[in-house]
């Protein structure tokens, strides 16, 4: 069975990474409880601006920020749609966007069919 992945990239102020981690840990529990295979949140370690594009450029990274790269893996697109609906209705996910520790307007995300998985 083919897997399906939601990917996310966002800028996070360096001083708010621990706050972001707490939110991500709670969100990860919710998604896993509702059926996600994996929930992974990564903080930039080796990302440099490119000549044309890069992770920093993609989110208009500011000097006091770092890039967060995240992904959630599901058994299929249909499972993603079902799990996402349940997760978004879960009371633990009722978070005020104005109180998030990052600029949600510079976050981008999308769903992907897995092409290769070894």
C-alpha positions as CSV (number, residue, x, y, z in Angstrom):
1,X,0.0,0.0,0.0
2,X,1.3,3.4,-0.9
3,X,1.9,5.9,1.8
4,X,0.9,9.6,1.9
5,X,2.8,12.5,3.5
6,X,1.9,16.0,4.6
7,X,4.9,18.3,4.6
8,X,5.3,21.6,6.4
9,X,8.0,24.3,6.4
10,X,7.8,27.3,8.7
11,X,10.0,30.0,10.3
12,X,10.2,30.0,14.1
13,X,11.9,32.5,16.3
14,X,14.9,30.8,17.9
15,X,13.8,31.9,21.4
16,X,10.4,30.2,20.8
17,X,11.6,26.8,19.7
18,X,10.9,25.2,23.1
19,X,7.4,26.6,23.0
20,X,6.9,25.3,19.5
21,X,8.2,21.9,20.6
22,X,5.5,21.6,23.3
23,X,2.8,22.4,20.8
24,X,4.3,20.0,18.3
25,X,4.5,17.2,20.9
26,X,0.8,17.6,21.7
27,X,-0.1,17.7,18.0
28,X,2.0,14.6,17.3
29,X,0.1,12.7,20.0
30,X,-3.2,13.7,18.5
31,X,-2.3,12.7,15.0
32,X,-0.7,9.4,16.1
33,X,-3.8,8.6,18.3
34,X,-6.0,9.2,15.2
35,X,-3.9,6.9,13.0
36,X,-0.9,8.7,11.6
37,X,2.1,6.4,11.1
38,X,4.8,9.0,11.9
39,X,4.9,12.6,13.1
40,X,8.2,14.3,12.7
41,X,9.3,17.9,13.5
42,X,12.9,19.0,12.6
43,X,14.8,22.2,13.4
44,X,17.3,23.5,10.9
45,X,20.9,22.5,11.4
46,X,22.5,22.9,8.0
47,X,20.4,25.1,5.8
48,X,22.0,28.0,3.9
49,X,20.5,30.6,1.6
50,X,20.8,29.6,-2.0
51,X,21.4,31.6,-5.2
52,X,17.8,31.2,-6.3
53,X,15.9,29.4,-3.6
54,X,16.4,27.6,-0.3
55,X,14.6,26.7,2.9
56,X,15.6,30.1,4.5
57,X,14.4,32.0,1.4
58,X,11.2,30.0,1.1
59,X,9.9,31.4,4.5
60,X,11.6,34.8,4.3
61,X,13.8,33.8,7.3
62,X,14.8,36.6,9.6
63,X,18.2,36.7,11.5
64,X,16.5,35.7,14.8
65,X,14.6,32.8,13.3
66,X,15.2,29.1,12.3
67,X,13.5,26.9,9.9
68,X,11.2,24.0,11.0
69,X,10.6,21.2,8.6
70,X,7.9,18.7,9.5
71,X,6.1,15.8,8.0
72,X,3.3,13.4,8.9
73,X,3.0,10.0,7.3
74,X,-0.3,8.2,6.7
75,X,-1.2,4.8,5.2
76,X,-2.9,6.5,2.2
77,X,-4.5,9.8,1.0
78,X,-8.0,8.5,2.2
79,X,-6.5,7.8,5.6
80,X,-4.9,11.3,5.7
81,X,-8.2,12.9,4.9
82,X,-10.0,10.9,7.7
83,X,-7.2,11.4,10.2
84,X,-6.9,15.1,9.5
85,X,-10.6,15.6,10.0
86,X,-10.5,13.8,13.3
87,X,-7.4,15.6,14.5
88,X,-8.8,19.0,13.6
89,X,-11.9,18.3,15.6
90,X,-9.9,17.1,18.6
91,X,-10.1,19.6,21.5
92,X,-6.4,19.4,22.1
93,X,-5.9,21.0,18.6
94,X,-8.0,24.0,19.4
95,X,-5.1,26.5,19.3
96,X,-5.5,30.2,18.8
97,X,-3.6,31.1,15.6
98,X,-2.7,34.5,17.1
99,X,-0.9,32.8,20.0
100,X,1.2,30.5,17.9
101,X,5.0,30.9,18.4
102,X,5.6,31.4,14.7
103,X,4.2,33.5,11.8
104,X,1.6,31.2,10.3
105,X,1.4,33.4,7.1
106,X,5.0,32.3,6.2
107,X,4.3,28.6,6.7
108,X,3.7,26.5,3.7
109,X,2.5,22.9,3.4
110,X,1.1,20.3,1.1
111,X,0.2,16.6,0.6
112,X,2.4,14.2,-1.3
113,X,2.2,10.7,-2.7
114,X,5.3,8.7,-1.8
115,X,7.4,8.1,-4.9
116,X,10.2,6.1,-3.3
117,X,10.4,4.6,0.2
118,X,13.2,2.2,1.1
